Amino acid sequence: MNYKDPHNKENLIQVKNKLISDLSIYLDELIAGDEHQYKEAAILYYSLTDRLNYFKLEPTFNPKYLPSYARGNLIKANFGYNVGSEFGGLHYCIVLHESNQQNPIASVLPLTSNKGRLYKSDINLGDEMYSLLMSKIKNTKIEIKKQSKQLSQTINRSNDIADKLFSLVKIEGFSIDENSFDLLGAAFYGSPQLKNLLKNVSTITKDFKFQLNELQQTKKSLDQTSREISKMKEGSIGIINQIRPISKMRIYKPKSKNDALYNISISDDTLDTINEKLSQYYLKPYK
C-alpha cells in the first residue's frame, strides 16, 4: 500500500500506532537485557531522536549559516545509527572537497583512533590530528587570556566614562540619584560632550556583552575538545571504504568561528597520502 497517498491516511495512522507499539516493546526488551543490549537500546534511542530532529530541521535548514569547509579541514559529524559494518556514531572526519556556504553536502573521510590493527581499507594518519588539536587548544588558551584582559580593560574604561557621565549630568542640572539619571533629558537636551559620553557608554556595553558571549562559547568548545582528544594520542586511522557525502545537518562542529575545530586543516602531504590510498583502493584494487 502506498502510504504517501493521502487517500490511505487511516491506514497510515494504524501502521503508525503499530510501529510505535513495536518500538516500545523492543526497547523495553533491550533495556531489560544484558549490558550489551542495554547499550544498544541507548544507541537506538539516540539514533531515533537524531532522525526526528533532522526531519524537524530540514524544512528550515540553510547551510549559509555554517562556515565554508575547505578540503583537508577537520570536522566532527554524526553518522547516525550504523547497520551491520557501516560506520556510525559521532566521529571526527576529514573534508575531501571544498564545500562553500551554498553547498548543503560535504564529502568526508571518517576517522577512528588507532587500536593497533590496520585493515586494507585503513590509512594510518599518525598523530597529526592530535598535534593539530593540541596546538589549536594551546593557541586558543593564549587568545582567551588576551581577550579576557581586554574585556577587563573595557570594564574599567566603561566605569571611567560612567563616572565622567554622572559628573557631567549633575553639572548640567539633570535629575540624578546614586544609580540613575534623566537619560532621555540628557540624550535630547544635553551638551555635545554629554551626548558623546552617552554614545560611548552604549557602544562599550554592547561590545562587552557580545565579546563576553563569544569568549564563553569559545572556552566551552575548547574545554569539550580537550576532554575528547586523549584517544588520538596513539594516532588516527582514516577508513577509506567508509567515505561518504553527508548532509551538513550532520556536522556537530565546527558550526561557527568560535568552535575549537574551526579552520584546522591537515597538511598537503597527508592529503597526498590520502589521494594515493584512494587511488590504490578504488582504482587499483588488491589482487
Backbone hydrogen bonds, N-H to C=O, Kabsch-Sander energy under -0.5 kcal/mol:
donor,donor_aa,acceptor,acceptor_aa,energy
3,Y,1,M,-1.1
5,D,2,N,-1.4
8,N,5,D,-2.6
9,K,6,P,-1.3
12,L,8,N,-2.3
13,I,9,K,-2.2
14,Q,10,E,-1.7
15,V,11,N,-2.4
16,K,12,L,-2.4
17,N,13,I,-2.1
18,K,14,Q,-1.9
19,L,15,V,-2.5
20,I,16,K,-2.3
21,S,17,N,-2.1
22,D,18,K,-3.0
23,L,19,L,-2.6
24,S,20,I,-2.2
25,I,21,S,-2.3
26,Y,22,D,-2.5
27,L,23,L,-2.7
28,D,24,S,-2.2
29,E,25,I,-2.1
30,L,26,Y,-2.2
31,I,27,L,-2.7
32,A,28,D,-1.8
33,G,30,L,-1.2
38,Y,34,D,-2.6
39,K,35,E,-2.1
40,E,36,H,-2.0
41,A,37,Q,-2.1
42,A,38,Y,-2.0
43,I,39,K,-2.5
44,L,40,E,-2.6
45,Y,41,A,-2.3
46,Y,42,A,-2.6
47,S,43,I,-2.6
48,L,44,L,-2.6
49,T,45,Y,-2.5
50,D,46,Y,-2.6
51,R,47,S,-2.7
52,L,48,L,-2.3
53,N,49,T,-2.3
54,Y,50,D,-2.5
55,F,51,R,-2.1
56,K,52,L,-2.0
57,L,53,N,-2.3
58,E,54,Y,-2.6
60,T,57,L,-1.4
61,F,57,L,-1.4
65,Y,62,N,-1.7
66,L,63,P,-1.9
69,Y,99,S,-2.9
70,A,68,S,-0.5
72,G,95,V,-3.1
73,N,70,A,-2.3
74,L,264,I,-2.8
75,I,73,N,-0.5
75,I,93,C,-2.6
76,K,253,K,-3.2
77,A,91,H,-2.8
78,N,250,R,-2.7
79,F,77,A,-0.8
79,F,89,G,-3.3
84,G,82,N,-0.5
86,E,83,V,-1.9
89,G,80,G,-2.5
91,H,77,A,-2.5
91,H,89,G,-0.6
93,C,75,I,-2.7
94,I,109,L,-2.1
95,V,73,N,-2.5
96,L,107,S,-3.0
97,H,107,S,-0.5
99,S,69,Y,-2.8
103,N,100,N,-1.1
106,A,246,I,-2.2
108,V,244,R,-2.6
109,L,94,I,-2.5
111,L,92,Y,-2.4
112,T,237,I,-2.1
114,N,235,G,-2.3
115,K,113,S,-0.7
122,D,119,Y,-1.9
123,I,238,G,-2.0
125,L,123,I,-0.7
125,L,236,S,-2.7
128,E,125,L,-1.1
131,S,127,D,-2.7
132,L,128,E,-2.8
133,L,129,M,-2.3
134,M,130,Y,-2.6
135,S,131,S,-2.3
136,K,132,L,-2.3
137,I,133,L,-2.6
138,K,134,M,-2.4
139,N,135,S,-2.6
140,T,136,K,-2.6
141,K,137,I,-2.2
142,I,138,K,-1.7
143,E,139,N,-2.0
144,I,140,T,-2.8
145,K,141,K,-2.2
146,K,142,I,-2.0
147,Q,143,E,-2.8
148,S,144,I,-2.6
149,K,145,K,-1.8
150,Q,146,K,-2.0
151,L,147,Q,-2.5
152,S,148,S,-2.1
153,Q,149,K,-2.1
154,T,150,Q,-2.0
155,I,151,L,-2.4
156,N,152,S,-2.2
157,R,153,Q,-2.7
158,S,154,T,-2.8
159,N,155,I,-2.6
160,D,156,N,-2.4
161,I,157,R,-2.3
162,A,158,S,-2.6
163,D,159,N,-2.4
164,K,160,D,-2.0
165,L,161,I,-2.9
166,F,162,A,-2.7
167,S,163,D,-2.0
168,L,164,K,-2.6
169,V,165,L,-2.7
170,K,166,F,-1.9
171,I,167,S,-1.9
172,E,168,L,-2.5
173,G,170,K,-1.0
174,F,169,V,-2.0
177,D,180,S,-2.9
182,D,175,S,-2.1
183,L,181,F,-1.9
186,A,182,D,-2.4
187,A,183,L,-2.6
188,F,184,L,-2.4
189,Y,185,G,-2.9
190,G,186,A,-1.6
195,K,191,S,-2.5
196,N,192,P,-2.0
197,L,193,Q,-1.8
198,L,194,L,-2.1
199,K,195,K,-2.0
200,N,196,N,-2.2
201,V,197,L,-2.3
202,S,198,L,-2.1
203,T,199,K,-2.3
204,I,200,N,-2.5
205,T,201,V,-2.3
206,K,202,S,-2.1
207,D,203,T,-2.7
208,F,204,I,-2.7
209,K,205,T,-2.3
210,F,206,K,-2.3
211,Q,207,D,-3.1
212,L,208,F,-2.6
213,N,209,K,-2.0
214,E,210,F,-2.4
215,L,211,Q,-2.5
216,Q,212,L,-2.3
217,Q,213,N,-2.2
218,T,214,E,-2.3
219,K,215,L,-2.3
220,K,216,Q,-2.1
221,S,217,Q,-2.2
222,L,218,T,-2.3
223,D,219,K,-2.6
224,Q,220,K,-1.9
225,T,221,S,-2.3
226,S,222,L,-2.4
227,R,223,D,-1.5
228,E,224,Q,-1.2
229,I,225,T,-1.6
231,K,228,E,-0.7
232,M,229,I,-1.6
233,K,230,S,-1.4
234,E,231,K,-0.7
235,G,232,M,-2.0
236,S,126,G,-2.4
237,I,112,T,-3.4
238,G,123,I,-2.8
239,I,110,P,-2.3
240,I,121,S,-2.4
240,I,238,G,-1.0
242,Q,239,I,-1.8
243,I,240,I,-1.5
244,R,108,V,-1.7
246,I,106,A,-2.8
248,K,104,P,-2.6
250,R,247,S,-2.1
251,I,248,K,-1.1
252,Y,76,K,-2.6
253,K,76,K,-1.7
259,D,256,S,-1.3
262,Y,259,D,-1.6
264,I,261,L,-1.6
265,S,263,N,-0.6
266,I,72,G,-2.2
271,L,267,S,-1.9
272,D,268,D,-2.4
273,T,269,D,-2.0
274,I,270,T,-2.2
275,N,271,L,-2.4
276,E,272,D,-2.3
277,K,273,T,-2.1
278,L,274,I,-2.6
279,S,275,N,-2.5
280,Q,276,E,-2.4
281,Y,277,K,-2.6
282,Y,278,L,-2.7
283,L,278,L,-0.6
283,L,279,S,-1.7
284,K,279,S,-1.4
